[in-house]
Amino acid sequence: MKSYVEWYPIFIMLAIDFAFAISNILLKKIILDGMSHLVFITYRQSISTIFLAPIAFFLERNTRPKLTPQILCNLFLSAIVGASLTQYLFLLGIEYTSATFSCAFVNMVPVITFLMALPFGLETINIKHGSGIAKLIGTLICVGGAFILTFYKGIPLIHFSDLQYVSPSSDAAISSSKIKERWILGSLALFAGTFLWSSWFLLQSFIGNRYPCKYSSTVIMTFFSAIQSAILTLSIDRRLSMWIPREKIDMLTIIYAGLIGSGMCYVGMSWCVKKRGPVFTAAFSPLVQIMAAMFDVPILHEQLHLGSVIGSAIVIAGLYFLLWGKNREMQKVVHETEEKKDKELTFKDLETNSESRIP
């Protein structure tokens, strides 16, 4: 039973990536329908807050620690870094580039998180041990796979008929210089969003140690994010028409993104960060693109290229090395802890026996 419990974080992260992959596909429809990015984020975070608030109240009412001003400030910053600004930048990047290209940037999250965690002591590399070498090799392999996914397109592997294939881009009506400008702006937005997303994992590790209530912390974070997005939206455009979804599928997408994407997924990631650390949780990010392709190709008839297949395979290999190294490190820590406890118990037994012999 203990061995199954050790696999729980992996199963949870796989489920979260699957949910994010579906969310990314649904986001394409929202963007094509022209809904404001900030309006979408406001709706999404509000629904998540309403959904999780009663769960947090009943499940954590007896274990919830005191909410200090410092924790509130950290959660407010977490809302900016992990929800409001990050989601806006990724939506902007998807609009100016493509959904596949934006997912490729997410592949950089494990490496950036790992490198950012080193100065804070949240991660270490000991090249004298096999686990440290595996983590280093896995990181470099993930970087290589991410670069291939981003910069190498390759030949198309599937040929759709003219009736089946619908180009996801409307760039034909835009001048080439405008396309290049939008692509550069989108790339910068995605890079900034990736950096913030990596920072959120580190910040969540800090918050989880001081406020270990995953439901309550997620509710407060999504509440702050909804307020931030709403204020920013009203400051830019006060038209009431922009708050009305154009189609039913848009409303369903908002509900799904709120309940699952910003609700249960953030709760699950917070739990995994607490159990296995920020790098372990971030290491699963590249799988979102792979899972999204499983739906894009057969359902939406998006083209699959050789670069995506090669890059995805390399990312999976790097992820395996990184997780293997992390698992070996955890086993080593558990073994050392058990040895320390055994030594302490032996020492106490010796002290007890020596005291009993004294007349």
C-alpha positions in Angstrom: 0.0 0.0 0.0 2.9 2.3 0.8 4.3 1.9 -2.7 1.0 3.0 -4.2 0.9 6.1 -2.1 4.2 7.2 -3.4 2.7 7.2 -6.9 -0.2 9.4 -6.0 1.6 12.7 -6.9 2.5 11.3 -10.3 -1.1 10.2 -11.0 -2.5 13.5 -9.8 -0.1 15.5 -12.1 -1.0 13.4 -15.1 -4.7 14.1 -14.4 -3.9 17.8 -14.1 -2.0 17.9 -17.4 -4.8 16.1 -19.1 -7.3 18.7 -17.7 -5.0 21.6 -18.8 -4.7 20.0 -22.3 -8.5 20.1 -22.7 -8.6 23.6 -21.4 -6.0 24.8 -23.9 -8.1 23.3 -26.8 -11.3 25.0 -25.5 -9.4 28.3 -25.2 -8.9 28.4 -28.9 -12.7 28.8 -29.3 -12.8 31.6 -26.8 -10.0 33.5 -28.6 -11.6 33.0 -32.0 -14.9 34.4 -30.7 -13.2 37.6 -29.6 -13.9 37.5 -25.8 -11.7 39.8 -23.8 -8.8 38.0 -22.1 -9.3 39.9 -18.9 -13.0 39.2 -18.9 -12.4 35.5 -19.4 -9.9 35.5 -16.5 -12.3 37.4 -14.2 -15.1 34.9 -14.9 -12.8 31.9 -14.6 -11.3 33.0 -11.2 -14.7 34.0 -9.9 -16.3 30.6 -10.7 -13.3 28.9 -9.1 -13.7 31.0 -5.9 -17.4 30.2 -5.6 -16.8 26.5 -6.2 -14.0 26.0 -3.7 -15.1 28.4 -0.9 -17.6 26.0 0.7 -15.2 23.0 0.3 -12.4 25.0 2.0 -14.8 26.1 4.8 -16.0 22.6 5.7 -12.8 20.5 5.1 -10.3 22.9 6.7 -12.3 24.8 9.4 -10.6 22.9 12.2 -7.1 22.8 10.8 -6.9 26.3 9.3 -4.0 28.4 10.9 -4.2 32.1 11.6 -4.3 34.2 8.5 -1.5 36.8 9.0 -0.9 39.9 6.9 2.3 38.4 5.6 0.4 35.3 4.3 -2.2 37.5 2.7 0.5 39.6 1.0 2.1 36.3 -0.3 -1.3 35.1 -1.6 -2.0 38.4 -3.3 1.4 38.1 -5.0 0.6 34.5 -5.8 -2.6 35.6 -7.5 -0.6 38.0 -9.7 2.2 35.6 -10.5 0.2 32.4 -10.9 -3.2 33.5 -12.2 -4.0 37.1 -13.3 -0.9 38.2 -15.2 0.4 34.8 -16.2 -2.9 33.8 -17.7 -3.2 37.1 -19.5 0.3 36.8 -21.0 -0.4 33.2 -22.2 -3.7 34.2 -23.8 -2.0 37.1 -25.5 0.7 34.7 -26.7 -1.8 32.2 -28.1 -3.6 35.0 -29.9 -0.4 36.4 -31.5 1.3 33.1 -32.3 -0.5 29.7 -32.0 -1.6 27.3 -29.3 1.0 24.8 -30.2 3.8 27.3 -30.1 2.6 28.6 -26.7 2.6 25.0 -25.3 6.2 24.7 -26.5 7.1 27.6 -24.1 5.5 25.8 -21.3 8.0 23.0 -21.8 10.7 25.4 -20.5 8.9 25.6 -17.1 10.6 22.6 -15.4 14.1 23.8 -16.4 13.5 27.5 -15.4 11.9 26.3 -12.1 14.9 24.0 -11.4 17.4 26.8 -12.1 15.5 29.3 -10.0 15.1 26.8 -7.1 18.9 26.3 -6.8 19.8 29.7 -5.2 17.0 29.3 -2.7 18.2 25.8 -1.6 14.9 24.2 -2.7 16.9 22.0 -5.1 20.5 20.7 -5.1 22.7 18.9 -7.6 25.3 16.5 -6.2 27.2 15.2 -9.2 28.9 12.7 -6.9 25.7 10.7 -6.7 23.7 9.0 -9.5 20.5 10.9 -8.5 22.3 14.3 -9.0 23.7 13.2 -12.4 20.3 12.0 -13.5 18.6 15.3 -12.6 21.3 17.2 -14.5 21.0 15.0 -17.6 17.2 15.1 -17.4 17.2 18.9 -17.3 19.6 19.2 -20.3 17.5 16.6 -22.3 14.3 18.6 -21.5 16.0 21.8 -22.7 17.0 20.1 -25.9 13.5 18.7 -26.5 11.9 22.0 -25.8 14.2 23.7 -28.3 13.3 21.2 -31.0 9.5 21.6 -30.2 10.0 25.4 -30.5 12.3 25.9 -33.5 12.1 22.8 -35.6 8.8 22.2 -37.4 9.6 19.4 -39.8 7.5 17.8 -42.4 3.8 17.2 -41.9 3.1 13.6 -40.9 -0.7 13.6 -41.6 -2.3 14.8 -44.8 -5.9 15.9 -44.4 -8.2 16.3 -47.4 -9.2 19.9 -48.3 -12.6 19.3 -46.7 -11.2 18.1 -43.5 -8.4 20.5 -42.9 -9.1 23.9 -41.7 -6.2 26.2 -41.1 -6.2 27.5 -37.5 -4.6 30.8 -38.5 -6.1 33.8 -40.3 -2.7 35.3 -40.9 -3.2 35.2 -44.7 -5.1 38.5 -44.5 -2.3 40.2 -42.6 0.9 41.6 -44.1 4.1 39.7 -43.6 5.7 42.5 -41.6 2.6 42.6 -39.3 2.7 38.9 -38.8 6.4 39.1 -37.8 5.7 41.9 -35.4 2.8 40.0 -33.8 4.9 36.8 -33.5 7.7 38.7 -31.7 5.2 40.3 -29.3 3.6 37.0 -28.7 6.9 35.3 -28.1 7.9 37.9 -25.6 4.5 37.6 -23.8 5.0 33.8 -23.7 8.5 34.1 -22.3 7.3 36.5 -19.6 4.4 34.2 -18.8 6.7 31.2 -18.5 9.0 33.0 -16.1 6.1 34.0 -13.9 4.6 30.5 -14.0 8.0 29.1 -12.9 8.1 31.7 -10.1 4.7 30.6 -8.9 5.9 27.1 -8.1 8.6 28.5 -5.9 6.3 31.0 -4.2 3.7 28.2 -3.6 6.4 26.1 -1.9 7.0 29.0 0.5 3.3 29.6 1.1 2.6 25.8 1.6 5.1 25.7 4.5 3.4 28.6 6.3 -0.2 28.1 5.4 -0.7 24.4 4.6 -4.3 24.6 3.6 -4.5 23.8 -0.1 -8.2 24.6 -0.5 -8.2 27.8 1.5 -5.0 29.2 -0.1 -6.4 28.5 -3.5 -9.7 30.2 -2.7 -8.0 33.3 -1.5 -5.6 33.3 -4.5 -8.5 33.0 -7.0 -10.5 35.6 -5.1 -7.6 38.1 -5.3 -7.1 37.2 -9.0 -10.7 37.8 -9.9 -10.6 41.3 -8.2 -7.3 42.2 -10.0 -8.6 41.1 -13.4 -12.0 42.9 -12.9 -10.4 46.2 -11.9 -7.9 46.0 -14.8 -10.7 45.2 -17.2 -12.9 48.1 -16.1 -10.0 50.5 -16.2 -9.4 49.6 -19.9 -13.0 49.2 -21.2 -16.3 49.8 -19.4 -18.6 48.4 -22.1 -21.2 46.0 -20.7 -21.4 44.1 -24.0 -17.9 42.7 -23.6 -19.0 40.8 -20.4 -21.7 38.8 -22.3 -20.5 35.5 -23.9 -21.5 35.2 -27.5 -22.2 31.5 -27.6 -23.1 28.7 -25.2 -19.8 26.9 -25.8 -18.0 30.0 -24.5 -19.9 29.8 -21.2 -19.2 26.1 -20.9 -15.5 26.8 -21.5 -15.5 29.4 -18.8 -17.2 27.1 -16.3 -14.8 24.2 -17.1 -11.8 26.5 -16.8 -13.1 27.9 -13.5 -14.1 24.6 -11.8 -11.3 22.4 -13.2 -8.5 24.6 -14.6 -8.4 27.2 -11.8 -10.1 25.2 -9.1 -9.1 21.5 -8.7 -5.9 21.7 -10.8 -4.5 24.5 -8.6 -5.4 22.5 -5.5 -3.7 19.4 -6.9 -0.6 21.3 -7.8 -0.4 23.0 -4.4 -0.6 19.5 -2.8 2.1 18.1 -5.1 4.4 21.1 -4.5 4.1 20.4 -0.7 4.7 16.7 -1.1 7.4 16.5 -3.8 8.6 20.1 -4.3 8.3 22.7 -7.1 10.6 21.1 -9.6 8.8 17.8 -9.5 5.4 19.5 -10.1 6.8 21.7 -12.9 8.5 18.8 -14.6 5.1 17.5 -15.9 4.3 20.8 -17.8 5.7 19.5 -21.1 3.1 16.7 -21.2 0.3 19.3 -21.7 1.4 19.8 -25.3 1.7 16.1 -26.0 -1.8 15.4 -24.5 -3.3 18.4 -26.4 -2.0 17.0 -29.7 -3.9 13.8 -29.0 -7.1 15.9 -29.4 -5.9 18.5 -31.9 -5.1 16.0 -34.6 -8.1 13.7 -34.8 -10.8 16.1 -33.6 -9.7 19.6 -34.7 -7.7 18.3 -37.7 -4.6 20.3 -36.8 -1.4 19.2 -38.6 1.1 17.1 -36.8 4.8 17.7 -37.7 7.9 15.6 -37.4 9.5 18.2 -35.0 6.6 17.8 -32.6 7.0 14.0 -32.4 10.8 14.1 -32.0 10.7 16.9 -29.5 7.9 15.3 -27.4 9.8 12.0 -27.3 13.0 13.8 -26.1 11.0 15.7 -23.5 9.5 12.4 -22.1 13.0 10.9 -21.9 14.3 13.9 -20.0 11.3 13.9 -17.7 12.0 10.3 -16.9 15.6 11.0 -15.9 14.6 14.0 -13.8 11.8 12.1 -12.0 14.1 9.1 -11.5 16.7 11.3 -9.9 14.1 13.0 -7.7 12.8 9.6 -6.6 16.3 8.3 -5.7 16.9 11.4 -3.7 13.7 10.9 -1.7 14.5 7.3 -1.1 18.0 8.4 0.2 16.5 11.0 2.5 13.9 8.4 3.9 16.7 5.9 4.4 18.9 8.4 6.2 16.0 9.5 8.4 15.2 5.9 9.4 18.8 5.2 10.2 19.0 8.3 12.4 15.8 7.2 14.2 17.3 3.7 14.8 20.5 5.2 16.2 18.5 7.5 18.5 16.4 4.5 19.8 19.5 2.4 20.3 21.2 5.2 22.2 18.1 5.7 24.4 18.0 1.9 25.1 21.7 1.9 26.1 21.1 4.9 28.5 18.1 3.1 30.1 20.1 -0.1 30.6 23.0 1.8 32.1 20.8 3.7 34.5 19.0 0.5 35.6 22.4 -1.1 36.5 23.4 1.8 38.8 22.8 0.7 42.5 
